Amino acid sequence: MLYYALVFLVIALIAGVLGFGGIAGASAGIAQILFFLFLAFLIISLIAGVIKRA
């Protein structure tokens, strides 16, 4: 999932440089959503690991 966030971030950067504002905005939004989703899964996994060891 982090891979997809990075892919959409690169697409957004390339589209932004080339002047495609709508595509850049959409790709940046998708990348941001996927990044925070990945971050939430990371935190949940860390908490589950701590609970499992205890």
KEKE-3310 file (N, C-alpha, C; in steps of 0.2 Angstrom, whole numbers, plus 5000, padded with zeros to 4 digits):
npx = (5004:5010:5018:5009:5005:5017:5018:5007:5011:5022:5017:5008:5018:5025:5014:5011:5023:5022:5010:4997:4985:4973:4974:4986:4982:4972:4979:4988:4980:4975:4987:4990:4979:4981:4993:4991:4982:4990:4999:4990:4987:5000:5002:4991:4996:5008:5003:4995:5006:5012:5002:5001:5013:5012)
npy = (4994:5006:5007:5010:5023:5030:5029:5036:5049:5052:5052:5063:5073:5074:5077:5089:5097:5097:5104:5100:5102:5097:5083:5082:5086:5077:5065:5068:5069:5056:5049:5055:5050:5036:5036:5040:5029:5018:5022:5022:5008:5003:5008:5001:4988:4989:4991:4979:4970:4973:4970:4956:4951:4954)
npz = (5000:5004:4993:4982:4987:4985:4972:4967:4972:4965:4952:4954:4956:4944:4935:4941:4937:4924:4922:4923:4932:4937:4937:4944:4957:4960:4960:4971:4981:4982:4985:4997:5005:5005:5011:5024:5028:5027:5037:5048:5048:5052:5065:5071:5069:5077:5090:5091:5091:5103:5112:5110:5115:5128)
capx = (5000:5014:5020:5004:5005:5023:5017:5003:5015:5027:5012:5006:5024:5026:5008:5012:5028:5019:5005:4991:4983:4968:4977:4991:4978:4969:4985:4991:4974:4975:4993:4989:4974:4984:4999:4988:4979:4996:5001:4985:4989:5006:5000:4987:5001:5012:4999:4994:5012:5014:4997:5002:5019:5011)
capy = (5000:5012:5008:5014:5030:5033:5030:5042:5055:5053:5055:5070:5078:5074:5081:5096:5100:5098:5109:5096:5104:5092:5076:5082:5087:5070:5060:5070:5067:5048:5047:5057:5045:5030:5036:5040:5023:5014:5024:5019:5000:5002:5009:4995:4982:4990:4990:4972:4966:4974:4966:4949:4949:4954)
capz = (5000:5003:4986:4979:4989:4982:4964:4966:4974:4959:4946:4956:4955:4937:4932:4943:4934:4917:4922:4923:4939:4940:4938:4950:4963:4961:4962:4977:4986:4983:4988:5004:5008:5005:5016:5031:5029:5029:5044:5053:5049:5055:5072:5073:5070:5083:5096:5092:5093:5110:5116:5109:5119:5135)
cpx = (5004:5017:5016:5004:5011:5022:5012:5006:5019:5022:5010:5012:5025:5020:5009:5017:5026:5013:4998:4988:4978:4970:4982:4987:4975:4974:4987:4986:4974:4981:4993:4984:4977:4990:4996:4984:4985:4999:4996:4986:4995:5005:4996:4992:5005:5009:4997:5000:5013:5009:4999:5008:5017:5007)
cpy = (5006:5013:5012:5022:5033:5034:5036:5049:5057:5055:5062:5075:5079:5078:5088:5100:5101:5102:5106:5097:5099:5086:5077:5083:5080:5065:5062:5068:5060:5046:5049:5052:5039:5030:5036:5033:5018:5016:5021:5011:4999:5003:5003:4989:4983:4988:4982:4968:4967:4970:4959:4947:4950:4949)
cpz = (5000:4996:4982:4981:4986:4975:4963:4967:4968:4953:4948:4954:4948:4933:4934:4939:4927:4916:4921:4930:4941:4941:4944:4957:4965:4964:4969:4983:4987:4987:4996:5008:5010:5011:5023:5033:5030:5036:5049:5054:5052:5063:5075:5074:5076:5089:5097:5094:5100:5114:5116:5114:5126:5138)
residu = (MET:LEU:TYR:TYR:ALA:LEU:VAL:PHE:LEU:VAL:ILE:ALA:LEU:ILE:ALA:GLY:VAL:LEU:GLY:PHE:GLY:GLY:ILE:ALA:GLY:ALA:SER:ALA:GLY:ILE:ALA:GLN:ILE:LEU:PHE:PHE:LEU:PHE:LEU:ALA:PHE:LEU:ILE:ILE:SER:LEU:ILE:ALA:GLY:VAL:ILE:LYS:ARG:ALA)
# end
